[in-house]
């Protein structure tokens, strides 16, 4: 029996590939003949080759993206040597735009599936099954593909557009046949791809309720497809209930702009709120400026951590925004982000892109400070990717845009930004990832920011320090990151370093009940009896540790942490004679993951 294998090579193990699952589910009449295989770019190539060889598919299809295309190309070149009779197809955004060029580069490939793959795969399966049955079958009848036809004459393909191409480098001659384009799919015809969730434990689940994008951002391939369509709400609700019943930890919507149709978004958010299981978190990419008053009011009432929002700001330079064809204003985005923050219940992830037209180093600094000032839970610094097929690609010469030859085609320089400045921004990106986005240095960085003109200058100085010391490119342990920060403070001659040390100790214990006390933390031996007495009282009559009923004092002391500070780090930041703070790790913030922190009263030693 003919066997087709859908292979996905993900960026990380925790990811899953929605495309291959959706395609297999759609081709349910061929379920017994279609297998799935998921790998990662971090695996050894030999390990993947061995698995593919063991499976011995008759037809092998690879899902190709910007993060895996080089890895997939190498696999294809080698797999054809050990499975010469296997027919290889590729599909996905990284090969759809220039399919003929992909075929010329890789003679091992027979064809490329362009655009949406569900119906295309089903027609291909029908073709191969008919061939196996020795029934009449014409591959040119399969819409939405480009395939190789060696020695074909143009007259053989009356209904197909024939592209005469050669690849002298590869020694392959022949015609590349592009069949008729496929019409976009009705979202309601898609088949829900998830069944056995045991397989997806510890992995991110992806889900789509719409396809297409209403916007025309010049750097994005979604701008090519203007045909925005939605899955019926009745189907969406049933499928969301499946995730809720299974208590899936997180579901990430892949809708390009989830809230572009307010009725659709509002209904889904209402359903999620009303059927909240207390566990599942839902991630959405949204346009913050489109949030309505009804949506804001609803979001405010949600359980903390129920949803998280990813918002693409990209730049706050108005000339840049206009040039990249975005229809938004930072003033509106800022207003809506602040409104969401008022509820203190939603994780917000804001994005910036370096390398956009009219955005030089100083302009990017301004954009950074604008967005940083909103204090999102995460601030992502991305770098422009010049994608084939995008308007940005067409304008690359006008912008003086130099970018990497290989994927991810990342910008190297523009008319407004030099390569040296790109390198500096890369260093700043690293510092933001470590010292801001990790959430492990929140109080320390907030205090340190007061020593600089603005936040950008702080991270810029940190990046320069790392560069000077040769600390980039080293995998530092978390405690080492704090020690480097102390070195930085000393190098700059920043006063009141005792305060910063206590901020670091606070940040450390807020995240983790450390087994080994950091070397820069003050000893707590003088408070040993008072701390023991506190836990003895809590064991007998719990006031702050009511969730620990039944545990003895020594157990409570191990399961939580009590630190005596000399500064009020919960409220005023002012110096105090002693300021005891209890860290409760059973109760954590769903937004920051910090332990619940409470000031406590200790009985003086003479009163024990």
Protein Blocks (a to p, Z undefined) as FASTA:
>chain_A
ZZdddddddfbfkbccfklmmmmmmmmmlmmmpccddddfkbcfklmmmmmmmnopabdc
ddddfklmmmmmmmmmmmmmmmmmbccddedjklmmmmmlmmmmmmmbmbdcehjfklmm
mmmmmmmmmmmnopacdfklpghiacddehiafklmmmbccdddddfknopacddddddd
dddddfklpccfbfblmlmgoiacdddfbecjfbfcfkbcklmmmcdcdddfklmmmmmm
mmmmnopabacdfbfblmlpmklmmmmmmmmmmmoghlaccdddddfklpcfklmmmmmm
pcehkaccdddekpacfklmmmnopacdfklmmmmmmmmmmnopaccdddddehiehiaf
klmmmmmmmmmmnopabdcdddddddehiaklmmmmmnopacdfbdehiafbdfkbcfkl
mmmmmmmmmmmmmmmmnopmmmmmmmmmmmpmblklmmmmmmmmmmmnopgoiacdfklm
mmmmmmmmmmnopghklmmmmmmmmmmmmmpccfbdcfkbccfklmmmmmmmmmmmmmmm
cfklmmlghiafklmmmmmccdddfbdfklnopacfbdcddddfkbccfklopacddddd
dddfklZZ
